[in-house]
Amino acid sequence: MKKIFLYFIICCLISSSCNKDFLDKAPGVDLTENNVFLNRASLETFMATVYRYSVHSNFRYRNQGDLPFSQVNGTDCIHPSSSISDEGDASEAAFVNNNRWNEGTVLPANIVNVEDFRYHIRWIAIRQINLVIKRANEVPDADDAYKKQVVAEVKFLRALNYMEMLKRYGGVPIVDKVFEASVKADVPRSSFEDCVKFILKDIDEAIPNLPVAHSASQTGRATSVAALALKSEVLLYAASPQYNTATPILSMANSTDNKLICYGNFDNNRWKLAADASKAALDFALANGYGLIDDPANRNPKELDNGTVGPLGNYRVSWETTNNKEAIMMYQGGAASAGGITNIGNAPLTFWNAACFGSFWSGISVPFNFYKKYEKLDGSPQTWDANGGADLIAKYAELDPRFKQTMAYTNSYYTARDPIAQIYNGGKDYVNCKGGVWLRKYIPRNATSGNFVMNDIIFRVNELYLNYAEALNEASGPVQEAYDAVNAIRIRSGMPNLPKGLTKEQFRQRVRNEIAIEMVNDDHRFWDVKRWLVAEEEGVMKGNFEGLQITRSGTSTANYKYAWKPYVFETRTFNKNMYLHPFPQNEVLKGNLIQNPGW
């Protein structure tokens, strides 16, 4: 039996049609399909394969050559989406494909390489999922509860994959059956609204038959809490300005096709649906043992710097500690050499290369544009003089505690391998760290080389609080419940409550800023600025991006001073057509896909 399943995987990996024919049957299935459903053990083995193809990672540090169905050779590197938006900048511009977004050179011919390298993988996953839905009841030694759970798991996975496509492309073909070899798979795009309904139907049907949690050996499988979190996200996007509109930001060539990329009308009730879903997910999570990491003693830990490890703060615990109570669902990967998930329940993803270390390869520095968003400890805006200043360390000390738990800044503790971040003229990090700080979130403090295990979180409790606050404000204005949701996030990190009396617009800007700070490097910012339709604003995904020129003076650690001055290190391009991904050109040429506007 093991040989049969190995053959199935190998057939998928080596066949060129896996890459090219997104609605074609996965090669090798005819040879093994019946064996999958011979018994429960065989189906469980196949489920590990389904999860491998179905669950995405939020990170793209690893070379694509280490991932199944690589679309480019192993020397081309995709970073997390943070190096596209104002969250970050890849220090090596030439070989990091994300930089094609910053240059405005995204094309239908390169979209798979420059962001959506899982495009073809998703369609293989969807065929596998549809196969399980079709035949799970045939397994003779599986009881009804197990069969229902397996079908619920794959429906959740199908919804997860469709959501990943929805936020990239708008409406996509809805494929809910297994195509046989003799049947031509010619499925057109469905409307945005129909895709949302399809995703929600899968989620709603899955929830009753999913467990609240799994055993430690099965961590990473779908749960009812994860399904509710996904529903919260789907409805939040559906209510957002990019889609909840009568007129898209760019019209399709035939305006009657605009239904593919938006609803075609604005309905404020969509925000209420999003708020209700977020509240339901949050309440259910809290009732079942999930919750924010909030030890009052660790809300504002003192960073010791100068190569000395300081105490963990709540915020850092929430993303560095494996499978903590705040993590609803994580990508559970294997070693990079194994190409991702090798079985359900493995340890979190291990990153093999040094991209996470800013001193070489391609670290992610954070533009000054972004970290100006961090408030002072009293909740007021930090003042940054356009002409610079004489004491950068004092400026950093005044900021929201999440800044120091998220960034490696001048003279901060970095990792066991690189204890001190040398971000100043003459320091080893300075040339590559154009923004002025390194994005260090998710890098363990004890990392001693390029090989380390890090969390790869898909859903977390903090997201539900912020989803609820955003949606509730849009639906009903800044009511007390919206304040309470944001303040719960702020308080656990040592920040004061939001001021009372904010208008709806003022609350919107504050909650958006909170989302940016709290969810940095969680694969949210790139999508948030697009669904809010603010990507083309100066300094978000377009225009001048600033860093800091940093100069050290003094003769010893005790009296070093770091002068700073903003400077423009890059000018980025963002065109309106980039609010949506283009479909890959070879898929459009098949004739059944209508390309998105502007491509």
FENWO-V709133 format. One record per residue. PHI is phi in whole degrees, -180 to 180 (999 if undefined). OMEGA is omega as a letter, one per 30 degrees, with the letter a starting at -180 (999 if undefined). D_LAST is the distance of its C-alpha to the last C-alpha in whole Angstrom. Layout:
BEGIN
[[PHI;OMEGA;D_LAST] [PHI;OMEGA;D_LAST]]
END
This chain:
BEGIN
[[999;l;47] [-61;a;45] [-65;a;45] [-64;a;43] [-69;l;40] [-63;l;40] [-63;l;39] [-59;a;37] [-66;a;35] [-62;l;35] [-57;l;34] [-67;a;31] [-73;a;30] [-96;a;31] [-81;l;29] [-68;a;26] [-70;l;25] [-61;a;25] [-82;a;22] [-104;a;20] [-108;a;21] [-69;l;20] [-107;l;22] [-75;l;25] [-65;l;28] [-64;a;29] [-58;l;31] [92;a;35] [-66;l;35] [-59;a;37] [-76;a;40] [-127;a;40] [-57;a;39] [-64;a;42] [-66;a;44] [-58;a;41] [-107;l;43] [-68;a;47] [-160;a;48] [-63;a;47] [-62;l;47] [-67;l;44] [-65;l;42] [-61;l;42] [-64;l;41] [-66;l;38] [-61;l;37] [-61;l;37] [-67;l;35] [-59;l;33] [-64;a;33] [-60;a;32] [-84;a;28] [-95;a;28] [-97;a;28] [-89;l;26] [-103;l;27] [-77;a;26] [-110;l;27] [-129;l;25] [-64;a;28] [-68;l;29] [-60;l;27] [-62;l;25] [-62;l;28] [-93;a;30] [-107;l;28] [-63;l;28] [60;l;25] [-57;l;24] [-98;l;21] [-137;a;22] [-76;a;25] [-69;a;28] [-92;l;27] [-91;a;24] [-121;l;24] [-109;l;22] [-90;l;24] [-57;a;24] [-64;l;21] [-62;l;24] [-84;l;23] [-95;a;19] [-85;a;21] [-70;l;24] [-63;a;26] [-162;l;26] [-144;l;25] [-74;a;26] [-69;l;29] [-107;a;27] [-71;a;24] [-69;a;24] [-99;l;24] [-91;a;22] [-66;l;19] [-57;a;18] [-66;l;19] [-64;l;15] [-67;a;14] [-67;l;17] [-89;a;16] [74;a;12] [-110;l;11] [-70;a;10] [-141;l;7] [-56;a;7] [-76;a;10] [-125;a;12] [-60;l;11] [-63;a;14] [-76;a;16] [-92;l;15] [-162;a;16] [-96;a;16] [-71;l;19] [-95;a;20] [-52;a;17] [-73;a;20] [-62;a;23] [-61;a;22] [-70;l;22] [-66;l;25] [-60;a;27] [-66;l;26] [-66;l;28] [-61;l;31] [-62;a;31] [-62;l;31] [-65;l;34] [-65;l;36] [-60;a;36] [-70;a;37] [-123;a;40] [-59;a;41] [-69;a;44] [-81;a;45] [-67;a;46] [-73;a;50] [-103;l;51] [-104;l;49] [-79;a;50] [-63;a;48] [-63;l;47] [-66;a;46] [-61;l;44] [-63;a;42] [-65;a;41] [-63;l;39] [-64;l;37] [-63;l;37] [-60;a;36] [-73;l;33] [-67;l;32] [-60;a;31] [-65;l;29] [-66;l;27] [-62;l;27] [-61;l;26] [-69;l;23] [-67;l;22] [-64;l;22] [-62;l;20] [-78;a;17] [-59;a;17] [-75;l;17] [-93;a;14] [-116;a;12] [82;a;14] [-65;a;16] [-131;l;16] [-61;l;19] [-91;a;22] [-118;a;24] [-121;l;28] [-145;l;30] [-93;l;31] [-83;l;29] [-85;a;32] [-61;a;32] [-87;a;33] [-105;l;30] [-74;a;27] [-89;a;24] [-121;a;22] [-109;a;21] [-78;l;18] [-66;l;16] [-95;l;19] [-67;l;19] [-57;a;18] [-63;a;22] [-66;l;23] [-66;l;22] [-61;l;24] [-62;a;27] [-64;l;26] [-63;a;26] [-65;l;29] [-62;l;31] [-60;a;31] [-64;a;32] [-63;l;35] [-74;a;36] [-80;a;36] [-52;a;38] [-63;a;41] [-109;l;42] [-103;l;40] [-74;l;43] [-70;l;43] [-154;l;43] [-117;l;44] [-66;a;47] [-58;a;46] [-74;a;45] [-116;l;43] [-57;a;41] [111;l;37] [-79;a;37] [-66;l;36] [-129;l;38] [-66;l;38] [-67;l;38] [-63;l;35] [-65;l;34] [-67;l;35] [-65;l;33] [-64;l;29] [-61;l;30] [-58;a;31] [-67;a;27] [-58;a;25] [-71;l;27] [-63;l;26] [-65;a;23] [-62;a;23] [-85;a;25] [-75;a;23] [-55;a;21] [-62;a;18] [-115;a;19] [-87;a;22] [-154;l;21] [-78;a;21] [-132;l;18] [-69;a;15] [-65;l;14] [-131;a;11] [-81;l;12] [-66;l;10] [-56;l;10] [-108;a;14] [-60;l;15] [-67;l;17] [-87;l;15] [-60;l;15] [-63;l;17] [-72;a;15] [-123;l;14] [-161;a;17] [-72;a;21] [92;l;21] [-160;l;24] [-99;l;25] [-139;a;28] [-65;l;30] [-64;l;32] [-64;l;29] [-68;l;30] [-64;l;34] [-60;l;33] [-66;l;31] [-64;l;34] [-63;a;36] [-67;l;34] [-67;l;34] [-65;l;38] [-63;l;39] [-65;a;37] [-65;a;39] [-61;a;42] [-65;l;42] [-62;a;41] [-65;a;44] [-73;a;47] [-119;l;46] [94;l;47] [-86;l;43] [171;l;43] [-69;l;42] [-76;a;44] [-149;l;47] [-95;a;50] [-51;a;51] [-72;a;53] [-114;a;49] [-74;a;47] [-137;a;48] [-70;l;49] [-85;l;50] [-77;a;48] [-88;l;51] [58;l;48] [52;l;50] [84;a;49] [-107;a;51] [-74;l;50] [-96;a;50] [-73;l;50] [-75;l;47] [-99;a;45] [-55;a;44] [-62;a;41] [-68;l;41] [-58;a;43] [-64;a;40] [-113;a;38] [-98;a;40] [-80;a;42] [-67;l;42] [50;l;41] [-78;a;43] [-69;l;43] [-85;a;40] [-83;l;38] [-85;l;37] [-150;l;35] [-127;l;34] [-70;a;32] [-107;a;35] [-105;l;35] [-106;l;37] [-64;a;38] [-60;a;35] [-65;l;36] [-86;l;36] [77;l;32] [112;a;32] [-68;l;34] [-108;l;37] [-167;l;39] [-67;l;39] [99;l;41] [-71;l;40] [-66;l;40] [-57;a;37] [-59;l;35] [-101;l;37] [-97;a;35] [-94;a;36] [-99;a;34] [-96;a;35] [-60;a;32] [-77;a;33] [-96;a;36] [-70;a;35] [-75;l;38] [-158;a;36] [55;a;33] [-126;l;30] [-75;l;31] [-108;l;29] [-92;a;30] [-111;l;30] [-60;l;29] [-56;l;32] [-51;a;29] [-83;a;29] [-78;l;33] [-68;l;34] [-73;a;33] [-70;l;36] [-78;l;39] [-76;a;43] [-59;l;45] [-88;l;46] [90;l;43] [-88;l;43] [-66;l;40] [-74;l;41] [-97;l;41] [-123;a;39] [-69;l;41] [-61;l;38] [-91;l;41] [91;a;42] [-161;a;45] [-102;a;48] [-139;a;47] [-67;a;44] [-61;l;46] [-66;l;48] [-62;a;44] [-62;a;43] [-65;a;46] [-86;a;45] [-88;l;42] [-36;a;41] [-57;l;43] [-67;l;39] [-59;a;38] [-73;l;41] [-86;a;40] [-109;a;36] [-111;l;37] [-99;a;39] [-114;a;40] [-51;l;42] [74;l;45] [-79;l;44] [-69;a;45] [-111;l;42] [-145;l;43] [-63;l;46] [-77;l;45] [-124;a;44] [-63;a;46] [-124;l;46] [-76;a;42] [-100;a;43] [-102;l;40] [-164;a;42] [-56;a;43] [103;l;44] [-81;a;44] [-68;a;42] [-86;a;39] [-64;a;38] [-63;a;36] [-82;a;33] [-88;a;34] [-67;a;32] [-74;l;31] [116;l;35] [-140;l;35] [-93;l;34] [-78;a;32] [-114;l;35] [-58;a;35] [87;l;35] [-86;a;37] [-61;a;41] [-68;a;43] [-93;a;45] [-63;a;43] [-113;l;45] [-157;l;42] [-76;l;38] [-103;l;40] [-157;a;40] [-99;a;39] [-137;l;37] [-68;l;36] [-135;a;32] [-88;l;32] [-95;l;30] [-135;l;32] [-140;a;35] [-61;a;37] [-59;l;36] [-62;a;33] [-67;l;34] [-59;a;36] [-74;l;33] [-57;a;31] [-64;a;35] [-62;a;35] [-63;a;32] [-67;a;31] [-67;l;35] [-63;a;35] [-67;a;32] [-80;a;34] [-133;a;37] [86;a;37] [-77;l;39] [-74;a;42] [-60;a;44] [-63;l;42] [-68;l;39] [-58;a;41] [-59;a;43] [-66;l;40] [-68;a;38] [-65;l;42] [-60;l;43] [-69;a;40] [-69;a;41] [-61;a;45] [-66;l;44] [-113;l;43] [77;l;46] [-105;a;44] [-73;l;46] [-60;l;45] [-63;l;42] [-68;l;44] [-74;l;45] [85;l;44] [-71;l;41] [-76;l;39] [-58;l;36] [-66;l;33] [-64;l;35] [-64;l;35] [-56;a;32] [-67;l;31] [-69;a;34] [-71;l;33] [-64;l;29] [-66;l;31] [-64;l;33] [-61;l;30] [-60;a;29] [-72;a;32] [-72;a;34] [-103;a;30] [-57;l;29] [63;l;28] [-105;a;28] [62;l;24] [-116;a;24] [-59;a;23] [-55;a;20] [-84;a;19] [-62;a;22] [-68;l;20] [-84;a;17] [-68;l;19] [-83;a;21] [61;l;18] [-119;a;20] [-60;a;18] [-86;l;17] [-70;a;21] [-56;l;23] [84;l;24] [-96;l;22] [-131;a;19] [-146;l;19] [92;a;22] [-79;l;25] [-117;a;26] [-107;l;30] [-127;l;32] [-119;l;36] [-81;a;38] [-122;a;41] [-123;l;45] [-98;l;48] [-133;a;51] [111;a;55] [-118;a;57] [-155;a;56] [-54;a;54] [-66;a;57] [-125;l;56] [-63;l;52] [-123;a;50] [-124;l;47] [-80;a;45] [-139;l;42] [-153;l;39] [-67;l;36] [-150;l;34] [-89;l;30] [-104;a;29] [-165;l;25] [-117;a;22] [-105;a;19] [-114;l;16] [-139;l;14] [-104;a;11] [-59;a;10] [-66;a;7] [-78;l;9] [-63;l;11] [-120;l;10] [-71;l;9] [-81;l;6] [-70;l;9] [-54;a;10] [-59;a;10] [-67;l;13] [-77;l;13] [-65;a;11] [-66;l;13] [-72;l;16] [101;a;15] [-105;a;16] [-110;l;13] [-87;a;11] [-70;l;7] [-69;a;6] [-66;l;6] [87;a;4] [-111;999;0]]
END
